[in-house]
Amino acid sequence: MDGPLKELSKLERLTERTKGKTSSIENSLDYLLHTLRQVKGCIDAESVSADTYALLAQTVEEKKKEIDEKQKEIYNGIARLGKALDKKFIQPLPTYEPLFASKDAQAALERTIALHFLRTGQFSTAETFIQECKMVIEPEQRTKFQDLHRIVLALKRQDIGPALEWSLKNREFLRKRSSPLVFYLHRSQFVRLLLAEPPDAGPAISYANATLRSFYPEHATEFQRLMTSVLYLPKERLQRSPYADLASDSVHTDLEPLFAKEYCTNLGMSRQVPLRVIGDIGGGGALARIEKARTVMKERKSEWSQTDELPIEIQLAPENRYHSIFACPVSKEQSTEQNPPMMMTCGHVITKESLQKLSKSNGRVKCPYCPTESTQANALRVFF
């Protein structure tokens, strides 16, 4: 990838240098638009002549040449980048049948894209997309996303007030989830007060006494760490102490994704941005491996044995693993919906098929890992 990256870097530097030419390009375009509007006015007034069209064609050609000349270096840079990519990626991109052919599928895709723009704070892009697709997004839903980003921006400015206000309104929801959000918000403010200049632990201790005391039963260890960190002021000394993590910016920056996760969960949405997950997994190598497997199997004239399983293993980041996988210790096979994990009375777990094979004619089963005997009927299905 060195070649394409090198050309991309050159193109980025070139665009930085040519930013000064942008205004002259805009002037050329503005003049061309002005001329087009004038001709349109003449056509509407029925006062147009052959000379008018000839002048218009001449103007369009002149302005096109002007813009092309000013953008010539960038065009050449884009062409060089394209050649570098073609040289690096020799294999053509795979082609597929249209995946969103029906109107319902297209509408679902468009709505997913619109919600992606709203969720990621690209509100002007979202409005343009919604208008062009002629879809309806409920005003209440738009307002909620705007509120989310208002609070996230406040957290970026190290203002925990709006987040605390939202947490207070949704206290019961957070309590049921055992969410540490409110504690971490107060912890962030405590650390900010603790490390303020000049060093003075008084305001931080007073803040902890007023806001953090009630969290002690659930966060005893972390509460003790916060109180002990007071002994290691100033900041330079704290950074060399066992509590150096409290001096890290992550104490504050980690609040943004945590709050966004809780907010979206409260709306009934996934904790991750769906289109971003698709990009991360597909662009991270999964799509290439699947395509390679498909090509190999096509050459060998073989087919996938399971419609809901892949014939190869795809490595995923921990945050993108959504289902626990159980491998039977007896058969060494992964459990499926048809062959689920079953727990015997002794607490050991094997798959249903293994349980059936180990069962005697009277229905009793001896655990393969301990002396306990139980019956097949008493085994319970386990859900991971």
KEGUKE-850174 format. One line per 8 residues: their letters; for each residue x, y, z of C-alpha. Coordinates in steps of 0.001 Angstrom, whole numbers. Layout:
N
a = X:Y:Z; ...
// end
This chain:
384
mdgplkel = 0:0:0; 3036:2306:23; 2473:3465:-3559; -1204:4480:-3234; -601:6058:181; 2297:8090:-1208; 154:9399:-4079; -2693:10147:-1671
sklerlte = -323:12146:529; 846:14133:-2523; -2756:14827:-3506; -3600:16054:3; -614:18434:-7; -1595:19652:-3475; -5162:20436:-2417; -3831:22378:579
rtkgktss = -1635:24489:-1722; -4437:25166:-4212; -6983:26336:-1646; -6198:29918:-2676; -7472:29191:-6173; -10865:28121:-4892; -12243:31673:-4831; -11304:32295:-8497
iensldyl = -12969:28991:-9474; -16090:30032:-7582; -16038:33399:-9410; -15947:31591:-12765; -18862:29397:-11739; -20826:32399:-10413; -20300:34234:-13715; -21446:31182:-15669
lhtlrqvk = -24570:30846:-13506; -25292:34568:-13973; -25039:34176:-17751; -27337:31135:-17730; -29944:33017:-15707; -29782:35943:-18151; -30333:33638:-21126; -33200:31913:-19299
gcidaesv = -34772:35350:-18750; -34464:36115:-22460; -36068:32780:-23341; -38947:33454:-20952; -39386:36925:-22479; -39201:35416:-25995; -36407:37852:-26913; -33758:35245:-27625
sadtyall = -31791:35074:-30879; -29224:32815:-32506; -26465:35160:-31342; -27623:34650:-27744; -27087:30883:-27986; -23758:31338:-29722; -22575:33705:-26983; -23759:31288:-24316
aqtveekk = -21868:28373:-25895; -18733:30516:-26125; -19043:31573:-22468; -19533:27969:-21271; -16477:26808:-23207; -14306:29678:-21915; -15271:29133:-18268; -14802:25379:-18617
keidekqk = -11262:25922:-19899; -10565:28347:-17045; -11715:25872:-14394; -9931:22923:-16038; -6676:24893:-16142; -6937:25826:-12477; -7751:22223:-11533; -5241:20602:-13901
eiyngiar = -2747:19693:-11176; -5469:18110:-9038; -6822:16127:-11995; -3319:14803:-12676; -2909:13894:-8993; -6218:11996:-8993; -5161:10164:-12172; -1831:9147:-10607
lgkaldkk = -3648:7899:-7485; -6015:5859:-9653; -3112:4277:-11521; -1357:3426:-8242; -4549:1747:-6971; -4971:-203:-10224; -1357:-1355:-9996; -1802:-2467:-6370
fiqplpty = -5203:-4141:-6729; -4930:-6246:-9852; -8011:-8369:-9255; -11266:-6730:-10417; -13908:-5950:-7826; -16603:-8621:-7480; -20029:-8001:-8946; -23291:-8958:-7303
eplfaskd = -26936:-9006:-8191; -28878:-5930:-6978; -29428:-6379:-3235; -32090:-3710:-2743; -34372:-4287:-5714; -37781:-4007:-4049; -39287:-700:-2971; -39483:-1851:654
aqaalert = -35790:-2777:657; -34813:550:-891; -36936:2439:1627; -35351:512:4509; -31840:1235:3183; -32593:4939:2714; -34026:5182:6223; -30943:3454:7656
ialhflrt = -28679:5965:5882; -30771:8929:7046; -30696:7714:10664; -26938:7222:10343; -26493:10872:9356; -28720:12013:12223; -27049:9767:14783; -23544:10895:13793
gqfstaet = -24494:14588:13955; -24468:15298:10197; -27760:17162:10365; -27494:19305:7204; -26518:16229:5150; -29397:14311:6725; -31920:17038:5826; -30744:17119:2194
fiqeckmv = -30837:13319:1958; -34312:13123:3531; -35677:15734:1116; -34176:14064:-1956; -35467:10629:-942; -38864:12108:-2; -39001:10126:3207; -40539:11021:6551
iepeqrtk = -38472:11041:9734; -40535:11934:12787; -39661:15403:14177; -39489:13898:17669; -36772:11486:16553; -34755:14287:14940; -35022:16314:18133; -33719:13417:20188
fqdlhriv = -30631:13055:18003; -30026:16810:18165; -30300:16591:21948; -27783:13712:21978; -25183:15734:20104; -25837:18850:22156; -24958:16857:25287; -21950:15123:23651
lalkrqdi = -20580:18517:22560; -21008:19753:26136; -18983:16757:27369; -16263:17639:24849; -16161:21076:26490; -15870:19296:29877; -19350:20431:30884; -21136:17531:32593
gpalewsl = -24245:19556:33471; -26485:18561:30490; -25463:14889:30838; -26296:14924:34552; -29638:16559:33800; -30496:13805:31292; -29319:11139:33756; -31597:12559:36454
knreflrk = -34608:12367:34124; -33739:8776:33216; -32577:7667:36661; -34818:4578:36755; -33641:3393:33323; -29975:3712:34342; -30634:2006:37673; -32194:-1031:36008
rssplvfy = -29158:-1322:33744; -26740:-861:36672; -25107:1814:34539; -22021:3550:35990; -22661:6673:33876; -23597:9068:36710; -20695:7899:38881; -18236:8390:36005
lhrsqfvr = -19627:11860:35308; -19011:12873:38908; -15618:11150:38863; -14628:13260:35842; -15587:16463:37652; -13744:15323:40811; -10528:14683:38851; -10871:18017:37064
lllaeppd = -11136:19849:40384; -8313:17792:41871; -5863:18637:39073; -6797:22314:38789; -4038:24894:39223; -2816:25835:41763; -2952:22375:43436; -5651:22329:46102
agpaisya = -7474:19157:47126; -10125:21038:49140; -12663:21691:46334; -12335:18102:45058; -12879:16605:48531; -15895:18857:49118; -17330:17814:45742; -16789:14123:46548
natlrsfy = -18470:14542:49921; -21487:16184:48300; -21921:13967:45214; -19892:10750:45410; -20656:9550:48936; -23919:7863:47865; -22056:5773:45260; -19760:4106:47787
pehatefq = -21739:827:48162; -21622:112:44387; -18194:1610:43616; -16259:1140:46848; -12911:280:45223; -12995:3165:42791; -14169:5545:45521; -11178:4546:47669
rlmtsvly = -8831:5071:44718; -10199:8574:44173; -9739:9506:47817; -6219:8041:47982; -5144:9876:44816; -5369:13123:46812; -2107:12108:48534; -202:12182:45229
lpkerlqr = -684:15801:44187; 457:17653:42097; -349:16159:38694; 3264:15284:37857; 3495:13124:40974; 75:11539:40345; 1249:10481:36867; 4056:8451:38482
spyadlas = 1792:6896:41123; -339:3710:41137; -3255:5991:40233; -1708:7411:37051; -4799:6398:35049; -6801:9097:36873; -4554:11746:35308; -5264:10407:31824
dsvhtdle = -7558:12239:29419; -9535:9016:28977; -11255:9715:32330; -13066:12510:30488; -13096:11395:26828; -14534:7951:27625; -17684:9678:28850; -18738:10576:25302
plfakeyc = -19141:7023:23911; -20544:5803:27234; -23217:8499:27265; -24049:7937:23567; -24443:4204:24245; -26840:4765:27161; -28786:7430:25274; -29260:5237:22177
tnlgmsrq = -30154:2206:24296; -32860:4296:25947; -34226:5011:22453; -34246:1289:21668; -31321:1551:19250; -28117:-489:19083; -25171:687:21147; -23052:911:17969
vplrvigd = -23698:2826:14745; -24914:97:12312; -23343:1466:9126; -20051:2049:10936; -20055:-1577:12115; -20664:-2745:8535; -17764:-605:7307; -15443:-1749:10089
iggggala = -16160:-5439:9551; -16350:-5426:5759; -13472:-3008:5248; -11466:-4767:7948; -10992:-7819:5744; -14182:-9856:6229; -15592:-9056:2781; -12302:-9923:1077
riekartv = -12085:-13283:2871; -15704:-14148:2064; -15167:-13262:-1593; -12000:-15348:-1736; -13817:-18311:-172; -16662:-17912:-2660; -14210:-17920:-5582; -12373:-21006:-4305
mkerksew = -15607:-22923:-3687; -16874:-21943:-7123; -13697:-23315:-8706; -14073:-26559:-6742; -17763:-26709:-7612; -18759:-26985:-3949; -21478:-25219:-1965; -21958:-24024:1582
sqtdelpi = -23529:-26700:3753; -25287:-24235:6064; -27228:-21220:4827; -26793:-19366:8137; -23099:-20141:8624; -19866:-19169:6884; -17492:-21893:5666; -14501:-19973:7023
eiqlapen = -13704:-18228:10274; -13839:-14428:10251; -11799:-12716:12937; -13770:-9901:14571; -12827:-7293:17116; -14263:-8002:20614; -16781:-5145:20328; -18227:-6747:17182
ryhsifac = -18882:-10168:18723; -22560:-10302:19569; -23129:-13976:20318; -21314:-16300:22670; -20037:-19498:21059; -20224:-22821:22873; -18112:-25756:21698; -19138:-29116:23114
pvskeqst = -16276:-30631:25163; -17352:-34116:24030; -17946:-33756:20277; -15750:-30626:19850; -18506:-29148:17668; -20110:-25735:18020; -23662:-25648:19284; -26485:-24657:16935
eqnppmmm = -30167:-23898:17252; -30897:-27550:16443; -28098:-28811:18712; -28179:-26409:21698; -26071:-26567:24879; -27678:-28595:27686; -26731:-28419:31369; -26936:-31583:33474
tcghvitk = -27844:-31561:37156; -24145:-31565:38105; -23662:-28252:36300; -21553:-29513:33383; -22691:-28518:29893; -22611:-30526:26658; -24619:-30329:23445; -27973:-32034:22994
eslqklsk = -26649:-34602:20509; -23825:-35600:22876; -26340:-35885:25703; -28495:-38217:23615; -25507:-40393:22647; -24438:-40723:26292; -27955:-41635:27448; -28644:-45235:28372
sngrvkcp = -31830:-47110:27478; -33407:-46111:30816; -32739:-42418:30100; -29961:-42019:32673; -26772:-40192:31761; -23393:-40347:33458; -21539:-37048:33231; -18306:-37458:31213
ycptestq = -16479:-35108:33608; -17658:-36186:37053; -19221:-39269:38712; -22685:-37704:38889; -25560:-39463:37157; -28712:-37704:36033; -31548:-38194:33592; -31828:-36760:30126
analrvff = -35204:-35253:31005; -33676:-33188:33831; -31138:-31477:31544; -31812:-27786:30970; -31100:-25830:27835; -28518:-23087:28331; -28821:-19703:26589; -25570:-17735:26213
// end
